[in-house]
Amino acid sequence: MIGGLAVLLIFQLVGEVAVQLSGLPIPGPVVGMMLLFVALRWRESLPDSLRATAETLLSHLSLLFVPAGVGIIQHGARLAEEWLALTIALVLSTLITVAVTALVMRALIHRRDGEQRSG
């Protein structure tokens, strides 16, 4: 478990350093997770320690929403002032996410069907 957590934190650190050195407008942990994804695809397997860590973190995922909920309560007045902009941003980002997800799924299904016909 500690080894898997260390791997996650190392990739997060590498992502943070990459963002600081390159000036990318992307959060460091996002870059770190993309690098972890590439490393795992290259390796073609998931180490048991990383699997155990990921399963443990995912089983407690709901706890990560507590700080967001506290922030919403704490900044309720500001949210009331900015409700229109927030609503527009949420609706647009949701629509974009659904559209991109649909396009990716269609591409993956098309790719899978092509592999089944030729294989």
Biopython code that builds the backbone (N, CA, C, O; Angstrom):
import numpy as np
from Bio.PDB.StructureBuilder import StructureBuilder

atoms = [
    (1, "MET", "N", (0.829, -1.194, 0.000)),
    (1, "MET", "CA", (0.000, 0.000, 0.000)),
    (1, "MET", "C", (0.871, 1.254, 0.000)),
    (1, "MET", "O", (0.594, 2.198, -0.741)),
    (2, "ILE", "N", (1.914, 1.274, 0.820)),
    (2, "ILE", "CA", (2.792, 2.438, 0.890)),
    (2, "ILE", "C", (3.521, 2.614, -0.439)),
    (2, "ILE", "O", (3.711, 3.738, -0.902)),
    (3, "GLY", "N", (3.926, 1.512, -1.046)),
    (3, "GLY", "CA", (4.610, 1.598, -2.339)),
    (3, "GLY", "C", (3.716, 2.192, -3.412)),
    (3, "GLY", "O", (4.164, 3.014, -4.212)),
    (4, "GLY", "N", (2.456, 1.781, -3.435)),
    (4, "GLY", "CA", (1.514, 2.324, -4.412)),
    (4, "GLY", "C", (1.254, 3.797, -4.183)),
    (4, "GLY", "O", (1.168, 4.573, -5.134)),
    (5, "LEU", "N", (1.128, 4.186, -2.920)),
    (5, "LEU", "CA", (0.929, 5.599, -2.594)),
    (5, "LEU", "C", (2.155, 6.413, -2.990)),
    (5, "LEU", "O", (2.032, 7.537, -3.477)),
    (6, "ALA", "N", (3.337, 5.841, -2.778)),
    (6, "ALA", "CA", (4.572, 6.525, -3.178)),
    (6, "ALA", "C", (4.605, 6.735, -4.688)),
    (6, "ALA", "O", (5.015, 7.796, -5.159)),
    (7, "VAL", "N", (4.175, 5.732, -5.448)),
    (7, "VAL", "CA", (4.138, 5.871, -6.910)),
    (7, "VAL", "C", (3.206, 7.007, -7.311)),
    (7, "VAL", "O", (3.563, 7.834, -8.150)),
    (8, "LEU", "N", (2.017, 7.054, -6.719)),
    (8, "LEU", "CA", (1.070, 8.129, -7.037)),
    (8, "LEU", "C", (1.648, 9.500, -6.701)),
    (8, "LEU", "O", (1.523, 10.439, -7.487)),
    (9, "LEU", "N", (2.275, 9.614, -5.541)),
    (9, "LEU", "CA", (2.842, 10.896, -5.128)),
    (9, "LEU", "C", (4.044, 11.292, -5.981)),
    (9, "LEU", "O", (4.239, 12.474, -6.263)),
    (10, "ILE", "N", (4.844, 10.322, -6.390)),
    (10, "ILE", "CA", (5.984, 10.625, -7.265)),
    (10, "ILE", "C", (5.493, 11.146, -8.605)),
    (10, "ILE", "O", (6.034, 12.122, -9.124)),
    (11, "PHE", "N", (4.478, 10.511, -9.173)),
    (11, "PHE", "CA", (3.950, 10.998, -10.447)),
    (11, "PHE", "C", (3.315, 12.376, -10.285)),
    (11, "PHE", "O", (3.409, 13.205, -11.190)),
    (12, "GLN", "N", (2.674, 12.634, -9.151)),
    (12, "GLN", "CA", (2.124, 13.967, -8.911)),
    (12, "GLN", "C", (3.253, 14.989, -8.830)),
    (12, "GLN", "O", (3.140, 16.082, -9.385)),
    (13, "LEU", "N", (4.335, 14.643, -8.146)),
    (13, "LEU", "CA", (5.480, 15.545, -8.038)),
    (13, "LEU", "C", (6.103, 15.806, -9.403)),
    (13, "LEU", "O", (6.427, 16.947, -9.730)),
    (14, "VAL", "N", (6.271, 14.758, -10.197)),
    (14, "VAL", "CA", (6.822, 14.927, -11.545)),
    (14, "VAL", "C", (5.917, 15.833, -12.372)),
    (14, "VAL", "O", (6.406, 16.677, -13.123)),
    (15, "GLY", "N", (4.614, 15.666, -12.241)),
    (15, "GLY", "CA", (3.681, 16.538, -12.947)),
    (15, "GLY", "C", (3.810, 17.984, -12.506)),
    (15, "GLY", "O", (3.802, 18.890, -13.340)),
    (16, "GLU", "N", (3.931, 18.210, -11.202)),
    (16, "GLU", "CA", (4.100, 19.573, -10.678)),
    (16, "GLU", "C", (5.381, 20.201, -11.209)),
    (16, "GLU", "O", (5.378, 21.359, -11.627)),
    (17, "VAL", "N", (6.473, 19.447, -11.195)),
    (17, "VAL", "CA", (7.752, 19.965, -11.695)),
    (17, "VAL", "C", (7.647, 20.271, -13.184)),
    (17, "VAL", "O", (8.136, 21.305, -13.639)),
    (18, "ALA", "N", (7.017, 19.386, -13.942)),
    (18, "ALA", "CA", (6.864, 19.612, -15.382)),
    (18, "ALA", "C", (6.070, 20.880, -15.662)),
    (18, "ALA", "O", (6.416, 21.641, -16.566)),
    (19, "VAL", "N", (5.017, 21.111, -14.900)),
    (19, "VAL", "CA", (4.204, 22.318, -15.084)),
    (19, "VAL", "C", (5.003, 23.561, -14.715)),
    (19, "VAL", "O", (4.944, 24.569, -15.419)),
    (20, "GLN", "N", (5.748, 23.496, -13.618)),
    (20, "GLN", "CA", (6.544, 24.650, -13.197)),
    (20, "GLN", "C", (7.624, 24.982, -14.220)),
    (20, "GLN", "O", (7.870, 26.155, -14.502)),
    (21, "LEU", "N", (8.270, 23.963, -14.776)),
    (21, "LEU", "CA", (9.346, 24.200, -15.741)),
    (21, "LEU", "C", (8.828, 24.628, -17.107)),
    (21, "LEU", "O", (9.467, 25.424, -17.795)),
    (22, "SER", "N", (7.684, 24.106, -17.497)),
    (22, "SER", "CA", (7.168, 24.388, -18.842)),
    (22, "SER", "C", (6.180, 25.544, -18.880)),
    (22, "SER", "O", (5.962, 26.137, -19.937)),
    (23, "GLY", "N", (5.583, 25.868, -17.746)),
    (23, "GLY", "CA", (4.589, 26.933, -17.728)),
    (23, "GLY", "C", (3.247, 26.518, -18.313)),
    (23, "GLY", "O", (2.445, 27.374, -18.688)),
    (24, "LEU", "N", (2.992, 25.217, -18.396)),
    (24, "LEU", "CA", (1.711, 24.727, -18.910)),
    (24, "LEU", "C", (0.562, 25.218, -18.039)),
    (24, "LEU", "O", (0.688, 25.260, -16.815)),
    (25, "PRO", "N", (-0.554, 25.587, -18.655)),
    (25, "PRO", "CA", (-1.705, 26.038, -17.863)),
    (25, "PRO", "C", (-2.588, 24.878, -17.412)),
    (25, "PRO", "O", (-3.815, 24.962, -17.468)),
    (26, "ILE", "N", (-1.957, 23.800, -16.967)),
    (26, "ILE", "CA", (-2.659, 22.591, -16.543)),
    (26, "ILE", "C", (-2.195, 22.275, -15.122)),
    (26, "ILE", "O", (-1.011, 22.432, -14.824)),
    (27, "PRO", "N", (-3.082, 21.840, -14.244)),
    (27, "PRO", "CA", (-2.645, 21.477, -12.891)),
    (27, "PRO", "C", (-1.615, 20.348, -12.918)),
    (27, "PRO", "O", (-1.731, 19.410, -13.707)),
    (28, "GLY", "N", (-0.624, 20.445, -12.063)),
    (28, "GLY", "CA", (0.429, 19.441, -11.991)),
    (28, "GLY", "C", (-0.076, 18.025, -11.763)),
    (28, "GLY", "O", (0.402, 17.100, -12.419)),
    (29, "PRO", "N", (-1.037, 17.821, -10.846)),
    (29, "PRO", "CA", (-1.542, 16.460, -10.646)),
    (29, "PRO", "C", (-2.187, 15.865, -11.900)),
    (29, "PRO", "O", (-2.136, 14.652, -12.102)),
    (30, "VAL", "N", (-2.787, 16.700, -12.737)),
    (30, "VAL", "CA", (-3.378, 16.197, -13.980)),
    (30, "VAL", "C", (-2.269, 15.703, -14.909)),
    (30, "VAL", "O", (-2.388, 14.634, -15.508)),
    (31, "VAL", "N", (-1.204, 16.474, -15.028)),
    (31, "VAL", "CA", (-0.060, 16.058, -15.850)),
    (31, "VAL", "C", (0.542, 14.777, -15.274)),
    (31, "VAL", "O", (0.891, 13.862, -16.021)),
    (32, "GLY", "N", (0.664, 14.712, -13.947)),
    (32, "GLY", "CA", (1.193, 13.515, -13.311)),
    (32, "GLY", "C", (0.347, 12.285, -13.587)),
    (32, "GLY", "O", (0.887, 11.207, -13.838)),
    (33, "MET", "N", (-0.967, 12.428, -13.543)),
    (33, "MET", "CA", (-1.844, 11.289, -13.820)),
    (33, "MET", "C", (-1.776, 10.882, -15.290)),
    (33, "MET", "O", (-1.885, 9.698, -15.611)),
    (34, "MET", "N", (-1.596, 11.859, -16.188)),
    (34, "MET", "CA", (-1.419, 11.514, -17.605)),
    (34, "MET", "C", (-0.117, 10.738, -17.794)),
    (34, "MET", "O", (-0.077, 9.769, -18.552)),
    (35, "LEU", "N", (0.938, 11.157, -17.113)),
    (35, "LEU", "CA", (2.208, 10.435, -17.196)),
    (35, "LEU", "C", (2.082, 9.035, -16.600)),
    (35, "LEU", "O", (2.645, 8.081, -17.138)),
    (36, "LEU", "N", (1.349, 8.905, -15.496)),
    (36, "LEU", "CA", (1.114, 7.589, -14.900)),
    (36, "LEU", "C", (0.345, 6.698, -15.866)),
    (36, "LEU", "O", (0.655, 5.515, -16.008)),
    (37, "PHE", "N", (-0.657, 7.265, -16.530)),
    (37, "PHE", "CA", (-1.427, 6.501, -17.515)),
    (37, "PHE", "C", (-0.519, 5.989, -18.628)),
    (37, "PHE", "O", (-0.592, 4.821, -19.008)),
    (38, "VAL", "N", (0.339, 6.870, -19.151)),
    (38, "VAL", "CA", (1.265, 6.472, -20.222)),
    (38, "VAL", "C", (2.205, 5.376, -19.723)),
    (38, "VAL", "O", (2.456, 4.403, -20.435)),
    (39, "ALA", "N", (2.721, 5.526, -18.511)),
    (39, "ALA", "CA", (3.632, 4.523, -17.960)),
    (39, "ALA", "C", (2.938, 3.173, -17.792)),
    (39, "ALA", "O", (3.527, 2.132, -18.081)),
    (40, "LEU", "N", (1.700, 3.187, -17.331)),
    (40, "LEU", "CA", (0.977, 1.928, -17.147)),
    (40, "LEU", "C", (0.614, 1.288, -18.481)),
    (40, "LEU", "O", (0.632, 0.064, -18.604)),
    (41, "ARG", "N", (0.285, 2.104, -19.482)),
    (41, "ARG", "CA", (0.003, 1.549, -20.815)),
    (41, "ARG", "C", (1.269, 0.933, -21.407)),
    (41, "ARG", "O", (1.213, -0.109, -22.059)),
    (42, "TRP", "N", (2.403, 1.579, -21.177)),
    (42, "TRP", "CA", (3.674, 1.075, -21.691)),
    (42, "TRP", "C", (4.040, -0.234, -21.000)),
    (42, "TRP", "O", (4.539, -1.165, -21.631)),
    (43, "ARG", "N", (3.787, -0.289, -19.704)),
    (43, "ARG", "CA", (4.100, -1.485, -18.923)),
    (43, "ARG", "C", (3.108, -2.614, -19.205)),
    (43, "ARG", "O", (3.454, -3.789, -19.084)),
    (44, "GLU", "N", (1.903, -2.270, -19.573)),
    (44, "GLU", "CA", (0.823, -3.202, -19.914)),
    (44, "GLU", "C", (0.320, -4.023, -18.727)),
    (44, "GLU", "O", (-0.354, -5.037, -18.914)),
    (45, "SER", "N", (0.642, -3.593, -17.517)),
    (45, "SER", "CA", (0.091, -4.265, -16.342)),
    (45, "SER", "C", (0.068, -3.276, -15.183)),
    (45, "SER", "O", (0.775, -2.269, -15.184)),
    (46, "LEU", "N", (-0.756, -3.589, -14.207)),
    (46, "LEU", "CA", (-0.891, -2.739, -13.030)),
    (46, "LEU", "C", (-0.261, -3.458, -11.844)),
    (46, "LEU", "O", (-0.701, -4.549, -11.478)),
    (47, "PRO", "N", (0.769, -2.857, -11.235)),
    (47, "PRO", "CA", (1.389, -3.510, -10.070)),
    (47, "PRO", "C", (0.363, -3.727, -8.953)),
    (47, "PRO", "O", (-0.537, -2.909, -8.762)),
    (48, "ASP", "N", (0.507, -4.823, -8.228)),
    (48, "ASP", "CA", (-0.447, -5.155, -7.166)),
    (48, "ASP", "C", (-0.519, -4.071, -6.097)),
    (48, "ASP", "O", (-1.599, -3.775, -5.585)),
    (49, "SER", "N", (0.630, -3.475, -5.755)),
    (49, "SER", "CA", (0.622, -2.434, -4.716)),
    (49, "SER", "C", (-0.156, -1.207, -5.181)),
    (49, "SER", "O", (-0.856, -0.575, -4.390)),
    (50, "LEU", "N", (-0.034, -0.872, -6.456)),
    (50, "LEU", "CA", (-0.765, 0.276, -6.993)),
    (50, "LEU", "C", (-2.258, -0.043, -7.092)),
    (50, "LEU", "O", (-3.098, 0.823, -6.849)),
    (51, "ARG", "N", (-2.581, -1.275, -7.446)),
    (51, "ARG", "CA", (-3.985, -1.693, -7.507)),
    (51, "ARG", "C", (-4.635, -1.597, -6.126)),
    (51, "ARG", "O", (-5.749, -1.089, -5.998)),
    (52, "ALA", "N", (-3.948, -2.078, -5.104)),
    (52, "ALA", "CA", (-4.494, -2.037, -3.743)),
    (52, "ALA", "C", (-4.687, -0.595, -3.280)),
    (52, "ALA", "O", (-5.698, -0.266, -2.660)),
    (53, "THR", "N", (-3.721, 0.255, -3.582)),
    (53, "THR", "CA", (-3.832, 1.665, -3.198)),
    (53, "THR", "C", (-4.997, 2.324, -3.913)),
    (53, "THR", "O", (-5.774, 3.052, -3.294)),
    (54, "ALA", "N", (-5.126, 2.077, -5.212)),
    (54, "ALA", "CA", (-6.210, 2.681, -5.989)),
    (54, "ALA", "C", (-7.570, 2.214, -5.479)),
    (54, "ALA", "O", (-8.493, 3.018, -5.348)),
    (55, "GLU", "N", (-7.698, 0.925, -5.191)),
    (55, "GLU", "CA", (-8.972, 0.411, -4.688)),
    (55, "GLU", "C", (-9.322, 1.022, -3.333)),
    (55, "GLU", "O", (-10.482, 1.343, -3.076)),
    (56, "THR", "N", (-8.328, 1.182, -2.474)),
    (56, "THR", "CA", (-8.575, 1.792, -1.162)),
    (56, "THR", "C", (-9.007, 3.242, -1.313)),
    (56, "THR", "O", (-9.970, 3.674, -0.679)),
    (57, "LEU", "N", (-8.299, 3.996, -2.150)),
    (57, "LEU", "CA", (-8.658, 5.398, -2.357)),
    (57, "LEU", "C", (-10.053, 5.527, -2.970)),
    (57, "LEU", "O", (-10.833, 6.389, -2.566)),
    (58, "LEU", "N", (-10.362, 4.680, -3.934)),
    (58, "LEU", "CA", (-11.683, 4.742, -4.565)),
    (58, "LEU", "C", (-12.796, 4.343, -3.600)),
    (58, "LEU", "O", (-13.912, 4.852, -3.698)),
    (59, "SER", "N", (-12.502, 3.444, -2.677)),
    (59, "SER", "CA", (-13.536, 3.047, -1.714)),
    (59, "SER", "C", (-13.869, 4.183, -0.744)),
    (59, "SER", "O", (-14.937, 4.182, -0.131)),
    (60, "HIS", "N", (-12.970, 5.139, -0.605)),
    (60, "HIS", "CA", (-13.197, 6.293, 0.274)),
    (60, "HIS", "C", (-13.362, 7.584, -0.521)),
    (60, "HIS", "O", (-13.149, 8.673, 0.012)),
    (61, "LEU", "N", (-13.735, 7.472, -1.775)),
    (61, "LEU", "CA", (-13.855, 8.634, -2.656)),
    (61, "LEU", "C", (-14.847, 9.663, -2.129)),
    (61, "LEU", "O", (-14.644, 10.865, -2.300)),
    (62, "SER", "N", (-15.908, 9.204, -1.498)),
    (62, "SER", "CA", (-16.923, 10.146, -1.011)),
    (62, "SER", "C", (-16.355, 11.129, 0.009)),
    (62, "SER", "O", (-16.862, 12.245, 0.131)),
    (63, "LEU", "N", (-15.325, 10.741, 0.734)),
    (63, "LEU", "CA", (-14.712, 11.654, 1.708)),
    (63, "LEU", "C", (-14.079, 12.868, 1.035)),
    (63, "LEU", "O", (-13.956, 13.927, 1.649)),
    (64, "LEU", "N", (-13.679, 12.715, -0.223)),
    (64, "LEU", "CA", (-13.044, 13.826, -0.929)),
    (64, "LEU", "C", (-14.040, 14.929, -1.274)),
    (64, "LEU", "O", (-13.635, 16.036, -1.628)),
    (65, "PHE", "N", (-15.331, 14.643, -1.176)),
    (65, "PHE", "CA", (-16.339, 15.662, -1.455)),
    (65, "PHE", "C", (-16.645, 16.521, -0.235)),
    (65, "PHE", "O", (-17.294, 17.559, -0.364)),
    (66, "VAL", "N", (-16.195, 16.113, 0.940)),
    (66, "VAL", "CA", (-16.460, 16.883, 2.158)),
    (66, "VAL", "C", (-15.859, 18.286, 2.078)),
    (66, "VAL", "O", (-16.572, 19.247, 2.367)),
    (67, "PRO", "N", (-14.578, 18.459, 1.700)),
    (67, "PRO", "CA", (-14.043, 19.827, 1.611)),
    (67, "PRO", "C", (-14.801, 20.694, 0.605)),
    (67, "PRO", "O", (-14.995, 21.886, 0.842)),
    (68, "ALA", "N", (-15.227, 20.112, -0.501)),
    (68, "ALA", "CA", (-16.000, 20.887, -1.479)),
    (68, "ALA", "C", (-17.332, 21.324, -0.883)),
    (68, "ALA", "O", (-17.761, 22.460, -1.082)),
    (69, "GLY", "N", (-17.977, 20.437, -0.162)),
    (69, "GLY", "CA", (-19.247, 20.788, 0.481)),
    (69, "GLY", "C", (-19.079, 21.879, 1.523)),
    (69, "GLY", "O", (-19.910, 22.782, 1.624)),
    (70, "VAL", "N", (-18.011, 21.799, 2.294)),
    (70, "VAL", "CA", (-17.730, 22.838, 3.290)),
    (70, "VAL", "C", (-17.462, 24.168, 2.591)),
    (70, "VAL", "O", (-17.910, 25.216, 3.056)),
    (71, "GLY", "N", (-16.737, 24.130, 1.484)),
    (71, "GLY", "CA", (-16.466, 25.354, 0.727)),
    (71, "GLY", "C", (-17.732, 25.986, 0.186)),
    (71, "GLY", "O", (-17.871, 27.209, 0.189)),
    (72, "ILE", "N", (-18.654, 25.162, -0.277)),
    (72, "ILE", "CA", (-19.929, 25.686, -0.784)),
    (72, "ILE", "C", (-20.697, 26.371, 0.340)),
    (72, "ILE", "O", (-21.256, 27.452, 0.151)),
    (73, "ILE", "N", (-20.722, 25.744, 1.496)),
    (73, "ILE", "CA", (-21.430, 26.343, 2.633)),
    (73, "ILE", "C", (-20.743, 27.631, 3.080)),
    (73, "ILE", "O", (-21.403, 28.628, 3.373)),
    (74, "GLN", "N", (-19.427, 27.599, 3.128)),
    (74, "GLN", "CA", (-18.674, 28.760, 3.598)),
    (74, "GLN", "C", (-18.793, 29.950, 2.646)),
    (74, "GLN", "O", (-18.817, 31.097, 3.094)),
    (75, "HIS", "N", (-18.867, 29.694, 1.351)),
    (75, "HIS", "CA", (-18.917, 30.767, 0.358)),
    (75, "HIS", "C", (-20.300, 30.893, -0.276)),
    (75, "HIS", "O", (-20.417, 31.255, -1.446)),
    (76, "GLY", "N", (-21.329, 30.598, 0.482)),
    (76, "GLY", "CA", (-22.700, 30.656, -0.024)),
    (76, "GLY", "C", (-23.090, 32.017, -0.566)),
    (76, "GLY", "O", (-23.778, 32.095, -1.584)),
    (77, "ALA", "N", (-22.668, 33.094, 0.087)),
    (77, "ALA", "CA", (-23.020, 34.446, -0.375)),
    (77, "ALA", "C", (-22.406, 34.735, -1.741)),
    (77, "ALA", "O", (-23.051, 35.321, -2.610)),
    (78, "ARG", "N", (-21.164, 34.323, -1.921)),
    (78, "ARG", "CA", (-20.514, 34.552, -3.220)),
    (78, "ARG", "C", (-21.172, 33.719, -4.310)),
    (78, "ARG", "O", (-21.334, 34.184, -5.438)),
    (79, "LEU", "N", (-21.548, 32.503, -3.982)),
    (79, "LEU", "CA", (-22.247, 31.663, -4.954)),
    (79, "LEU", "C", (-23.576, 32.293, -5.350)),
    (79, "LEU", "O", (-23.985, 32.214, -6.509)),
    (80, "ALA", "N", (-24.248, 32.915, -4.392)),
    (80, "ALA", "CA", (-25.516, 33.584, -4.693)),
    (80, "ALA", "C", (-25.302, 34.754, -5.649)),
    (80, "ALA", "O", (-26.153, 35.025, -6.497)),
    (81, "GLU", "N", (-24.181, 35.444, -5.522)),
    (81, "GLU", "CA", (-23.872, 36.561, -6.418)),
    (81, "GLU", "C", (-23.518, 36.083, -7.824)),
    (81, "GLU", "O", (-23.855, 36.741, -8.808)),
    (82, "GLU", "N", (-22.854, 34.961, -7.919)),
    (82, "GLU", "CA", (-22.333, 34.469, -9.200)),
    (82, "GLU", "C", (-23.154, 33.312, -9.770)),
    (82, "GLU", "O", (-22.643, 32.558, -10.598)),
    (83, "TRP", "N", (-24.394, 33.153, -9.356)),
    (83, "TRP", "CA", (-25.170, 31.975, -9.728)),
    (83, "TRP", "C", (-25.347, 31.831, -11.233)),
    (83, "TRP", "O", (-25.299, 30.710, -11.740)),
    (84, "LEU", "N", (-25.549, 32.913, -11.961)),
    (84, "LEU", "CA", (-25.781, 32.807, -13.401)),
    (84, "LEU", "C", (-24.533, 32.309, -14.124)),
    (84, "LEU", "O", (-24.612, 31.387, -14.936)),
    (85, "ALA", "N", (-23.392, 32.906, -13.834)),
    (85, "ALA", "CA", (-22.143, 32.478, -14.471)),
    (85, "ALA", "C", (-21.824, 31.028, -14.123)),
    (85, "ALA", "O", (-21.393, 30.263, -14.986)),
    (86, "LEU", "N", (-22.031, 30.650, -12.874)),
    (86, "LEU", "CA", (-21.780, 29.269, -12.464)),
    (86, "LEU", "C", (-22.717, 28.296, -13.167)),
    (86, "LEU", "O", (-22.296, 27.222, -13.595)),
    (87, "THR", "N", (-23.976, 28.667, -13.286)),
    (87, "THR", "CA", (-24.948, 27.804, -13.956)),
    (87, "THR", "C", (-24.581, 27.611, -15.419)),
    (87, "THR", "O", (-24.612, 26.491, -15.929)),
    (88, "ILE", "N", (-24.234, 28.696, -16.092)),
    (88, "ILE", "CA", (-23.838, 28.603, -17.504)),
    (88, "ILE", "C", (-22.591, 27.733, -17.647)),
    (88, "ILE", "O", (-22.531, 26.872, -18.525)),
    (89, "ALA", "N", (-21.599, 27.954, -16.787)),
    (89, "ALA", "CA", (-20.368, 27.162, -16.851)),
    (89, "ALA", "C", (-20.646, 25.683, -16.608)),
    (89, "ALA", "O", (-20.098, 24.829, -17.305)),
    (90, "LEU", "N", (-21.488, 25.374, -15.630)),
    (90, "LEU", "CA", (-21.807, 23.976, -15.335)),
    (90, "LEU", "C", (-22.564, 23.307, -16.476)),
    (90, "LEU", "O", (-22.266, 22.169, -16.838)),
    (91, "VAL", "N", (-23.542, 24.008, -17.043)),
    (91, "VAL", "CA", (-24.324, 23.435, -18.140)),
    (91, "VAL", "C", (-23.438, 23.213, -19.362)),
    (91, "VAL", "O", (-23.468, 22.140, -19.966)),
    (92, "LEU", "N", (-22.651, 24.225, -19.727)),
    (92, "LEU", "CA", (-21.781, 24.084, -20.901)),
    (92, "LEU", "C", (-20.738, 22.987, -20.704)),
    (92, "LEU", "O", (-20.504, 22.184, -21.607)),
    (93, "SER", "N", (-20.115, 22.950, -19.537)),
    (93, "SER", "CA", (-19.097, 21.921, -19.314)),
    (93, "SER", "C", (-19.715, 20.526, -19.308)),
    (93, "SER", "O", (-19.089, 19.570, -19.766)),
    (94, "THR", "N", (-20.929, 20.402, -18.796)),
    (94, "THR", "CA", (-21.615, 19.107, -18.822)),
    (94, "THR", "C", (-21.921, 18.685, -20.250)),
    (94, "THR", "O", (-21.699, 17.530, -20.615)),
    (95, "LEU", "N", (-22.429, 19.608, -21.061)),
    (95, "LEU", "CA", (-22.728, 19.292, -22.460)),
    (95, "LEU", "C", (-21.465, 18.909, -23.226)),
    (95, "LEU", "O", (-21.476, 17.962, -24.013)),
    (96, "ILE", "N", (-20.385, 19.637, -22.999)),
    (96, "ILE", "CA", (-19.122, 19.322, -23.674)),
    (96, "ILE", "C", (-18.617, 17.949, -23.237)),
    (96, "ILE", "O", (-18.147, 17.170, -24.065)),
    (97, "THR", "N", (-18.712, 17.651, -21.947)),
    (97, "THR", "CA", (-18.272, 16.354, -21.440)),
    (97, "THR", "C", (-19.084, 15.219, -22.046)),
    (97, "THR", "O", (-18.522, 14.197, -22.441)),
    (98, "VAL", "N", (-20.390, 15.385, -22.121)),
    (98, "VAL", "CA", (-21.246, 14.353, -22.714)),
    (98, "VAL", "C", (-20.901, 14.163, -24.188)),
    (98, "VAL", "O", (-20.815, 13.030, -24.662)),
    (99, "ALA", "N", (-20.705, 15.258, -24.914)),
    (99, "ALA", "CA", (-20.383, 15.171, -26.341)),
    (99, "ALA", "C", (-19.040, 14.481, -26.562)),
    (99, "ALA", "O", (-18.929, 13.608, -27.422)),
    (100, "VAL", "N", (-18.026, 14.860, -25.802)),
    (100, "VAL", "CA", (-16.707, 14.244, -25.957)),
    (100, "VAL", "C", (-16.763, 12.767, -25.579)),
    (100, "VAL", "O", (-16.160, 11.933, -26.254)),
    (101, "THR", "N", (-17.476, 12.438, -24.517)),
    (101, "THR", "CA", (-17.618, 11.040, -24.116)),
    (101, "THR", "C", (-18.296, 10.226, -25.209)),
    (101, "THR", "O", (-17.875, 9.106, -25.501)),
    (102, "ALA", "N", (-19.336, 10.776, -25.811)),
    (102, "ALA", "CA", (-20.033, 10.075, -26.896)),
    (102, "ALA", "C", (-19.107, 9.864, -28.087)),
    (102, "ALA", "O", (-19.097, 8.782, -28.674)),
    (103, "LEU", "N", (-18.336, 10.871, -28.450)),
    (103, "LEU", "CA", (-17.413, 10.738, -29.580)),
    (103, "LEU", "C", (-16.327, 9.702, -29.303)),
    (103, "LEU", "O", (-15.977, 8.915, -30.182)),
    (104, "VAL", "N", (-15.797, 9.702, -28.091)),
    (104, "VAL", "CA", (-14.770, 8.723, -27.739)),
    (104, "VAL", "C", (-15.358, 7.315, -27.746)),
    (104, "VAL", "O", (-14.731, 6.387, -28.257)),
    (105, "MET", "N", (-16.545, 7.148, -27.187)),
    (105, "MET", "CA", (-17.180, 5.827, -27.184)),
    (105, "MET", "C", (-17.454, 5.337, -28.598)),
    (105, "MET", "O", (-17.234, 4.167, -28.910)),
    (106, "ARG", "N", (-17.933, 6.235, -29.449)),
    (106, "ARG", "CA", (-18.199, 5.845, -30.832)),
    (106, "ARG", "C", (-16.908, 5.408, -31.520)),
    (106, "ARG", "O", (-16.894, 4.415, -32.248)),
    (107, "ALA", "N", (-15.823, 6.151, -31.290)),
    (107, "ALA", "CA", (-14.543, 5.792, -31.897)),
    (107, "ALA", "C", (-14.040, 4.452, -31.368)),
    (107, "ALA", "O", (-13.531, 3.636, -32.136)),
    (108, "LEU", "N", (-14.176, 4.218, -30.064)),
    (108, "LEU", "CA", (-13.719, 2.954, -29.490)),
    (108, "LEU", "C", (-14.556, 1.775, -29.971)),
    (108, "LEU", "O", (-14.019, 0.701, -30.242)),
    (109, "ILE", "N", (-15.857, 1.967, -30.076)),
    (109, "ILE", "CA", (-16.721, 0.896, -30.578)),
    (109, "ILE", "C", (-16.394, 0.596, -32.029)),
    (109, "ILE", "O", (-16.334, -0.566, -32.429)),
    (110, "HIS", "N", (-16.182, 1.641, -32.817)),
    (110, "HIS", "CA", (-15.824, 1.464, -34.227)),
    (110, "HIS", "C", (-14.495, 0.720, -34.335)),
    (110, "HIS", "O", (-14.342, -0.167, -35.175)),
    (111, "ARG", "N", (-13.544, 1.078, -33.491)),
    (111, "ARG", "CA", (-12.232, 0.423, -33.502)),
    (111, "ARG", "C", (-12.352, -1.042, -33.099)),
    (111, "ARG", "O", (-11.734, -1.911, -33.714)),
    (112, "ARG", "N", (-13.150, -1.317, -32.065)),
    (112, "ARG", "CA", (-13.332, -2.692, -31.611)),
    (112, "ARG", "C", (-14.011, -3.537, -32.682)),
    (112, "ARG", "O", (-13.615, -4.678, -32.921)),
    (113, "ASP", "N", (-15.040, -2.975, -33.332)),
    (113, "ASP", "CA", (-15.737, -3.711, -34.385)),
    (113, "ASP", "C", (-14.808, -4.000, -35.550)),
    (113, "ASP", "O", (-14.880, -5.075, -36.145)),
    (114, "GLY", "N", (-13.938, -3.062, -35.883)),
    (114, "GLY", "CA", (-12.971, -3.271, -36.959)),
    (114, "GLY", "C", (-11.977, -4.365, -36.618)),
    (114, "GLY", "O", (-11.601, -5.149, -37.489)),
    (115, "GLU", "N", (-11.546, -4.431, -35.370)),
    (115, "GLU", "CA", (-10.609, -5.468, -34.941)),
    (115, "GLU", "C", (-11.276, -6.836, -34.929)),
    (115, "GLU", "O", (-10.627, -7.837, -35.231)),
    (116, "GLN", "N", (-12.564, -6.899, -34.585)),
    (116, "GLN", "CA", (-13.261, -8.180, -34.546)),
    (116, "GLN", "C", (-13.467, -8.727, -35.953)),
    (116, "GLN", "O", (-13.384, -9.936, -36.169)),
    (117, "ARG", "N", (-13.735, -7.838, -36.916)),
    (117, "ARG", "CA", (-13.931, -8.296, -38.296)),
    (117, "ARG", "C", (-12.634, -8.826, -38.894)),
    (117, "ARG", "O", (-12.638, -9.831, -39.604)),
    (118, "SER", "N", (-11.512, -8.143, -38.604)),
    (118, "SER", "CA", (-10.245, -8.549, -39.201)),
    (118, "SER", "C", (-9.587, -9.690, -38.431)),
    (118, "SER", "O", (-8.722, -10.380, -38.970)),
    (119, "GLY", "N", (-9.989, -9.896, -37.170)),
    (119, "GLY", "CA", (-9.336, -10.909, -36.322)),
    (119, "GLY", "C", (-10.081, -12.140, -36.307)),
    (119, "GLY", "O", (-9.678, -13.098, -35.647)),
]
sb = StructureBuilder()
sb.init_structure("model")
sb.init_model(0)
sb.init_chain("A")
sb.init_seg("    ")
for serial, (resi, resn, name, xyz) in enumerate(atoms, 1):
    if name == "N":
        sb.init_residue(resn, " ", resi, " ")
    sb.init_atom(name, np.array(xyz, "f"), 0.0, 1.0, " ", f" {name:<3s}", serial, name[0])
structure = sb.get_structure()
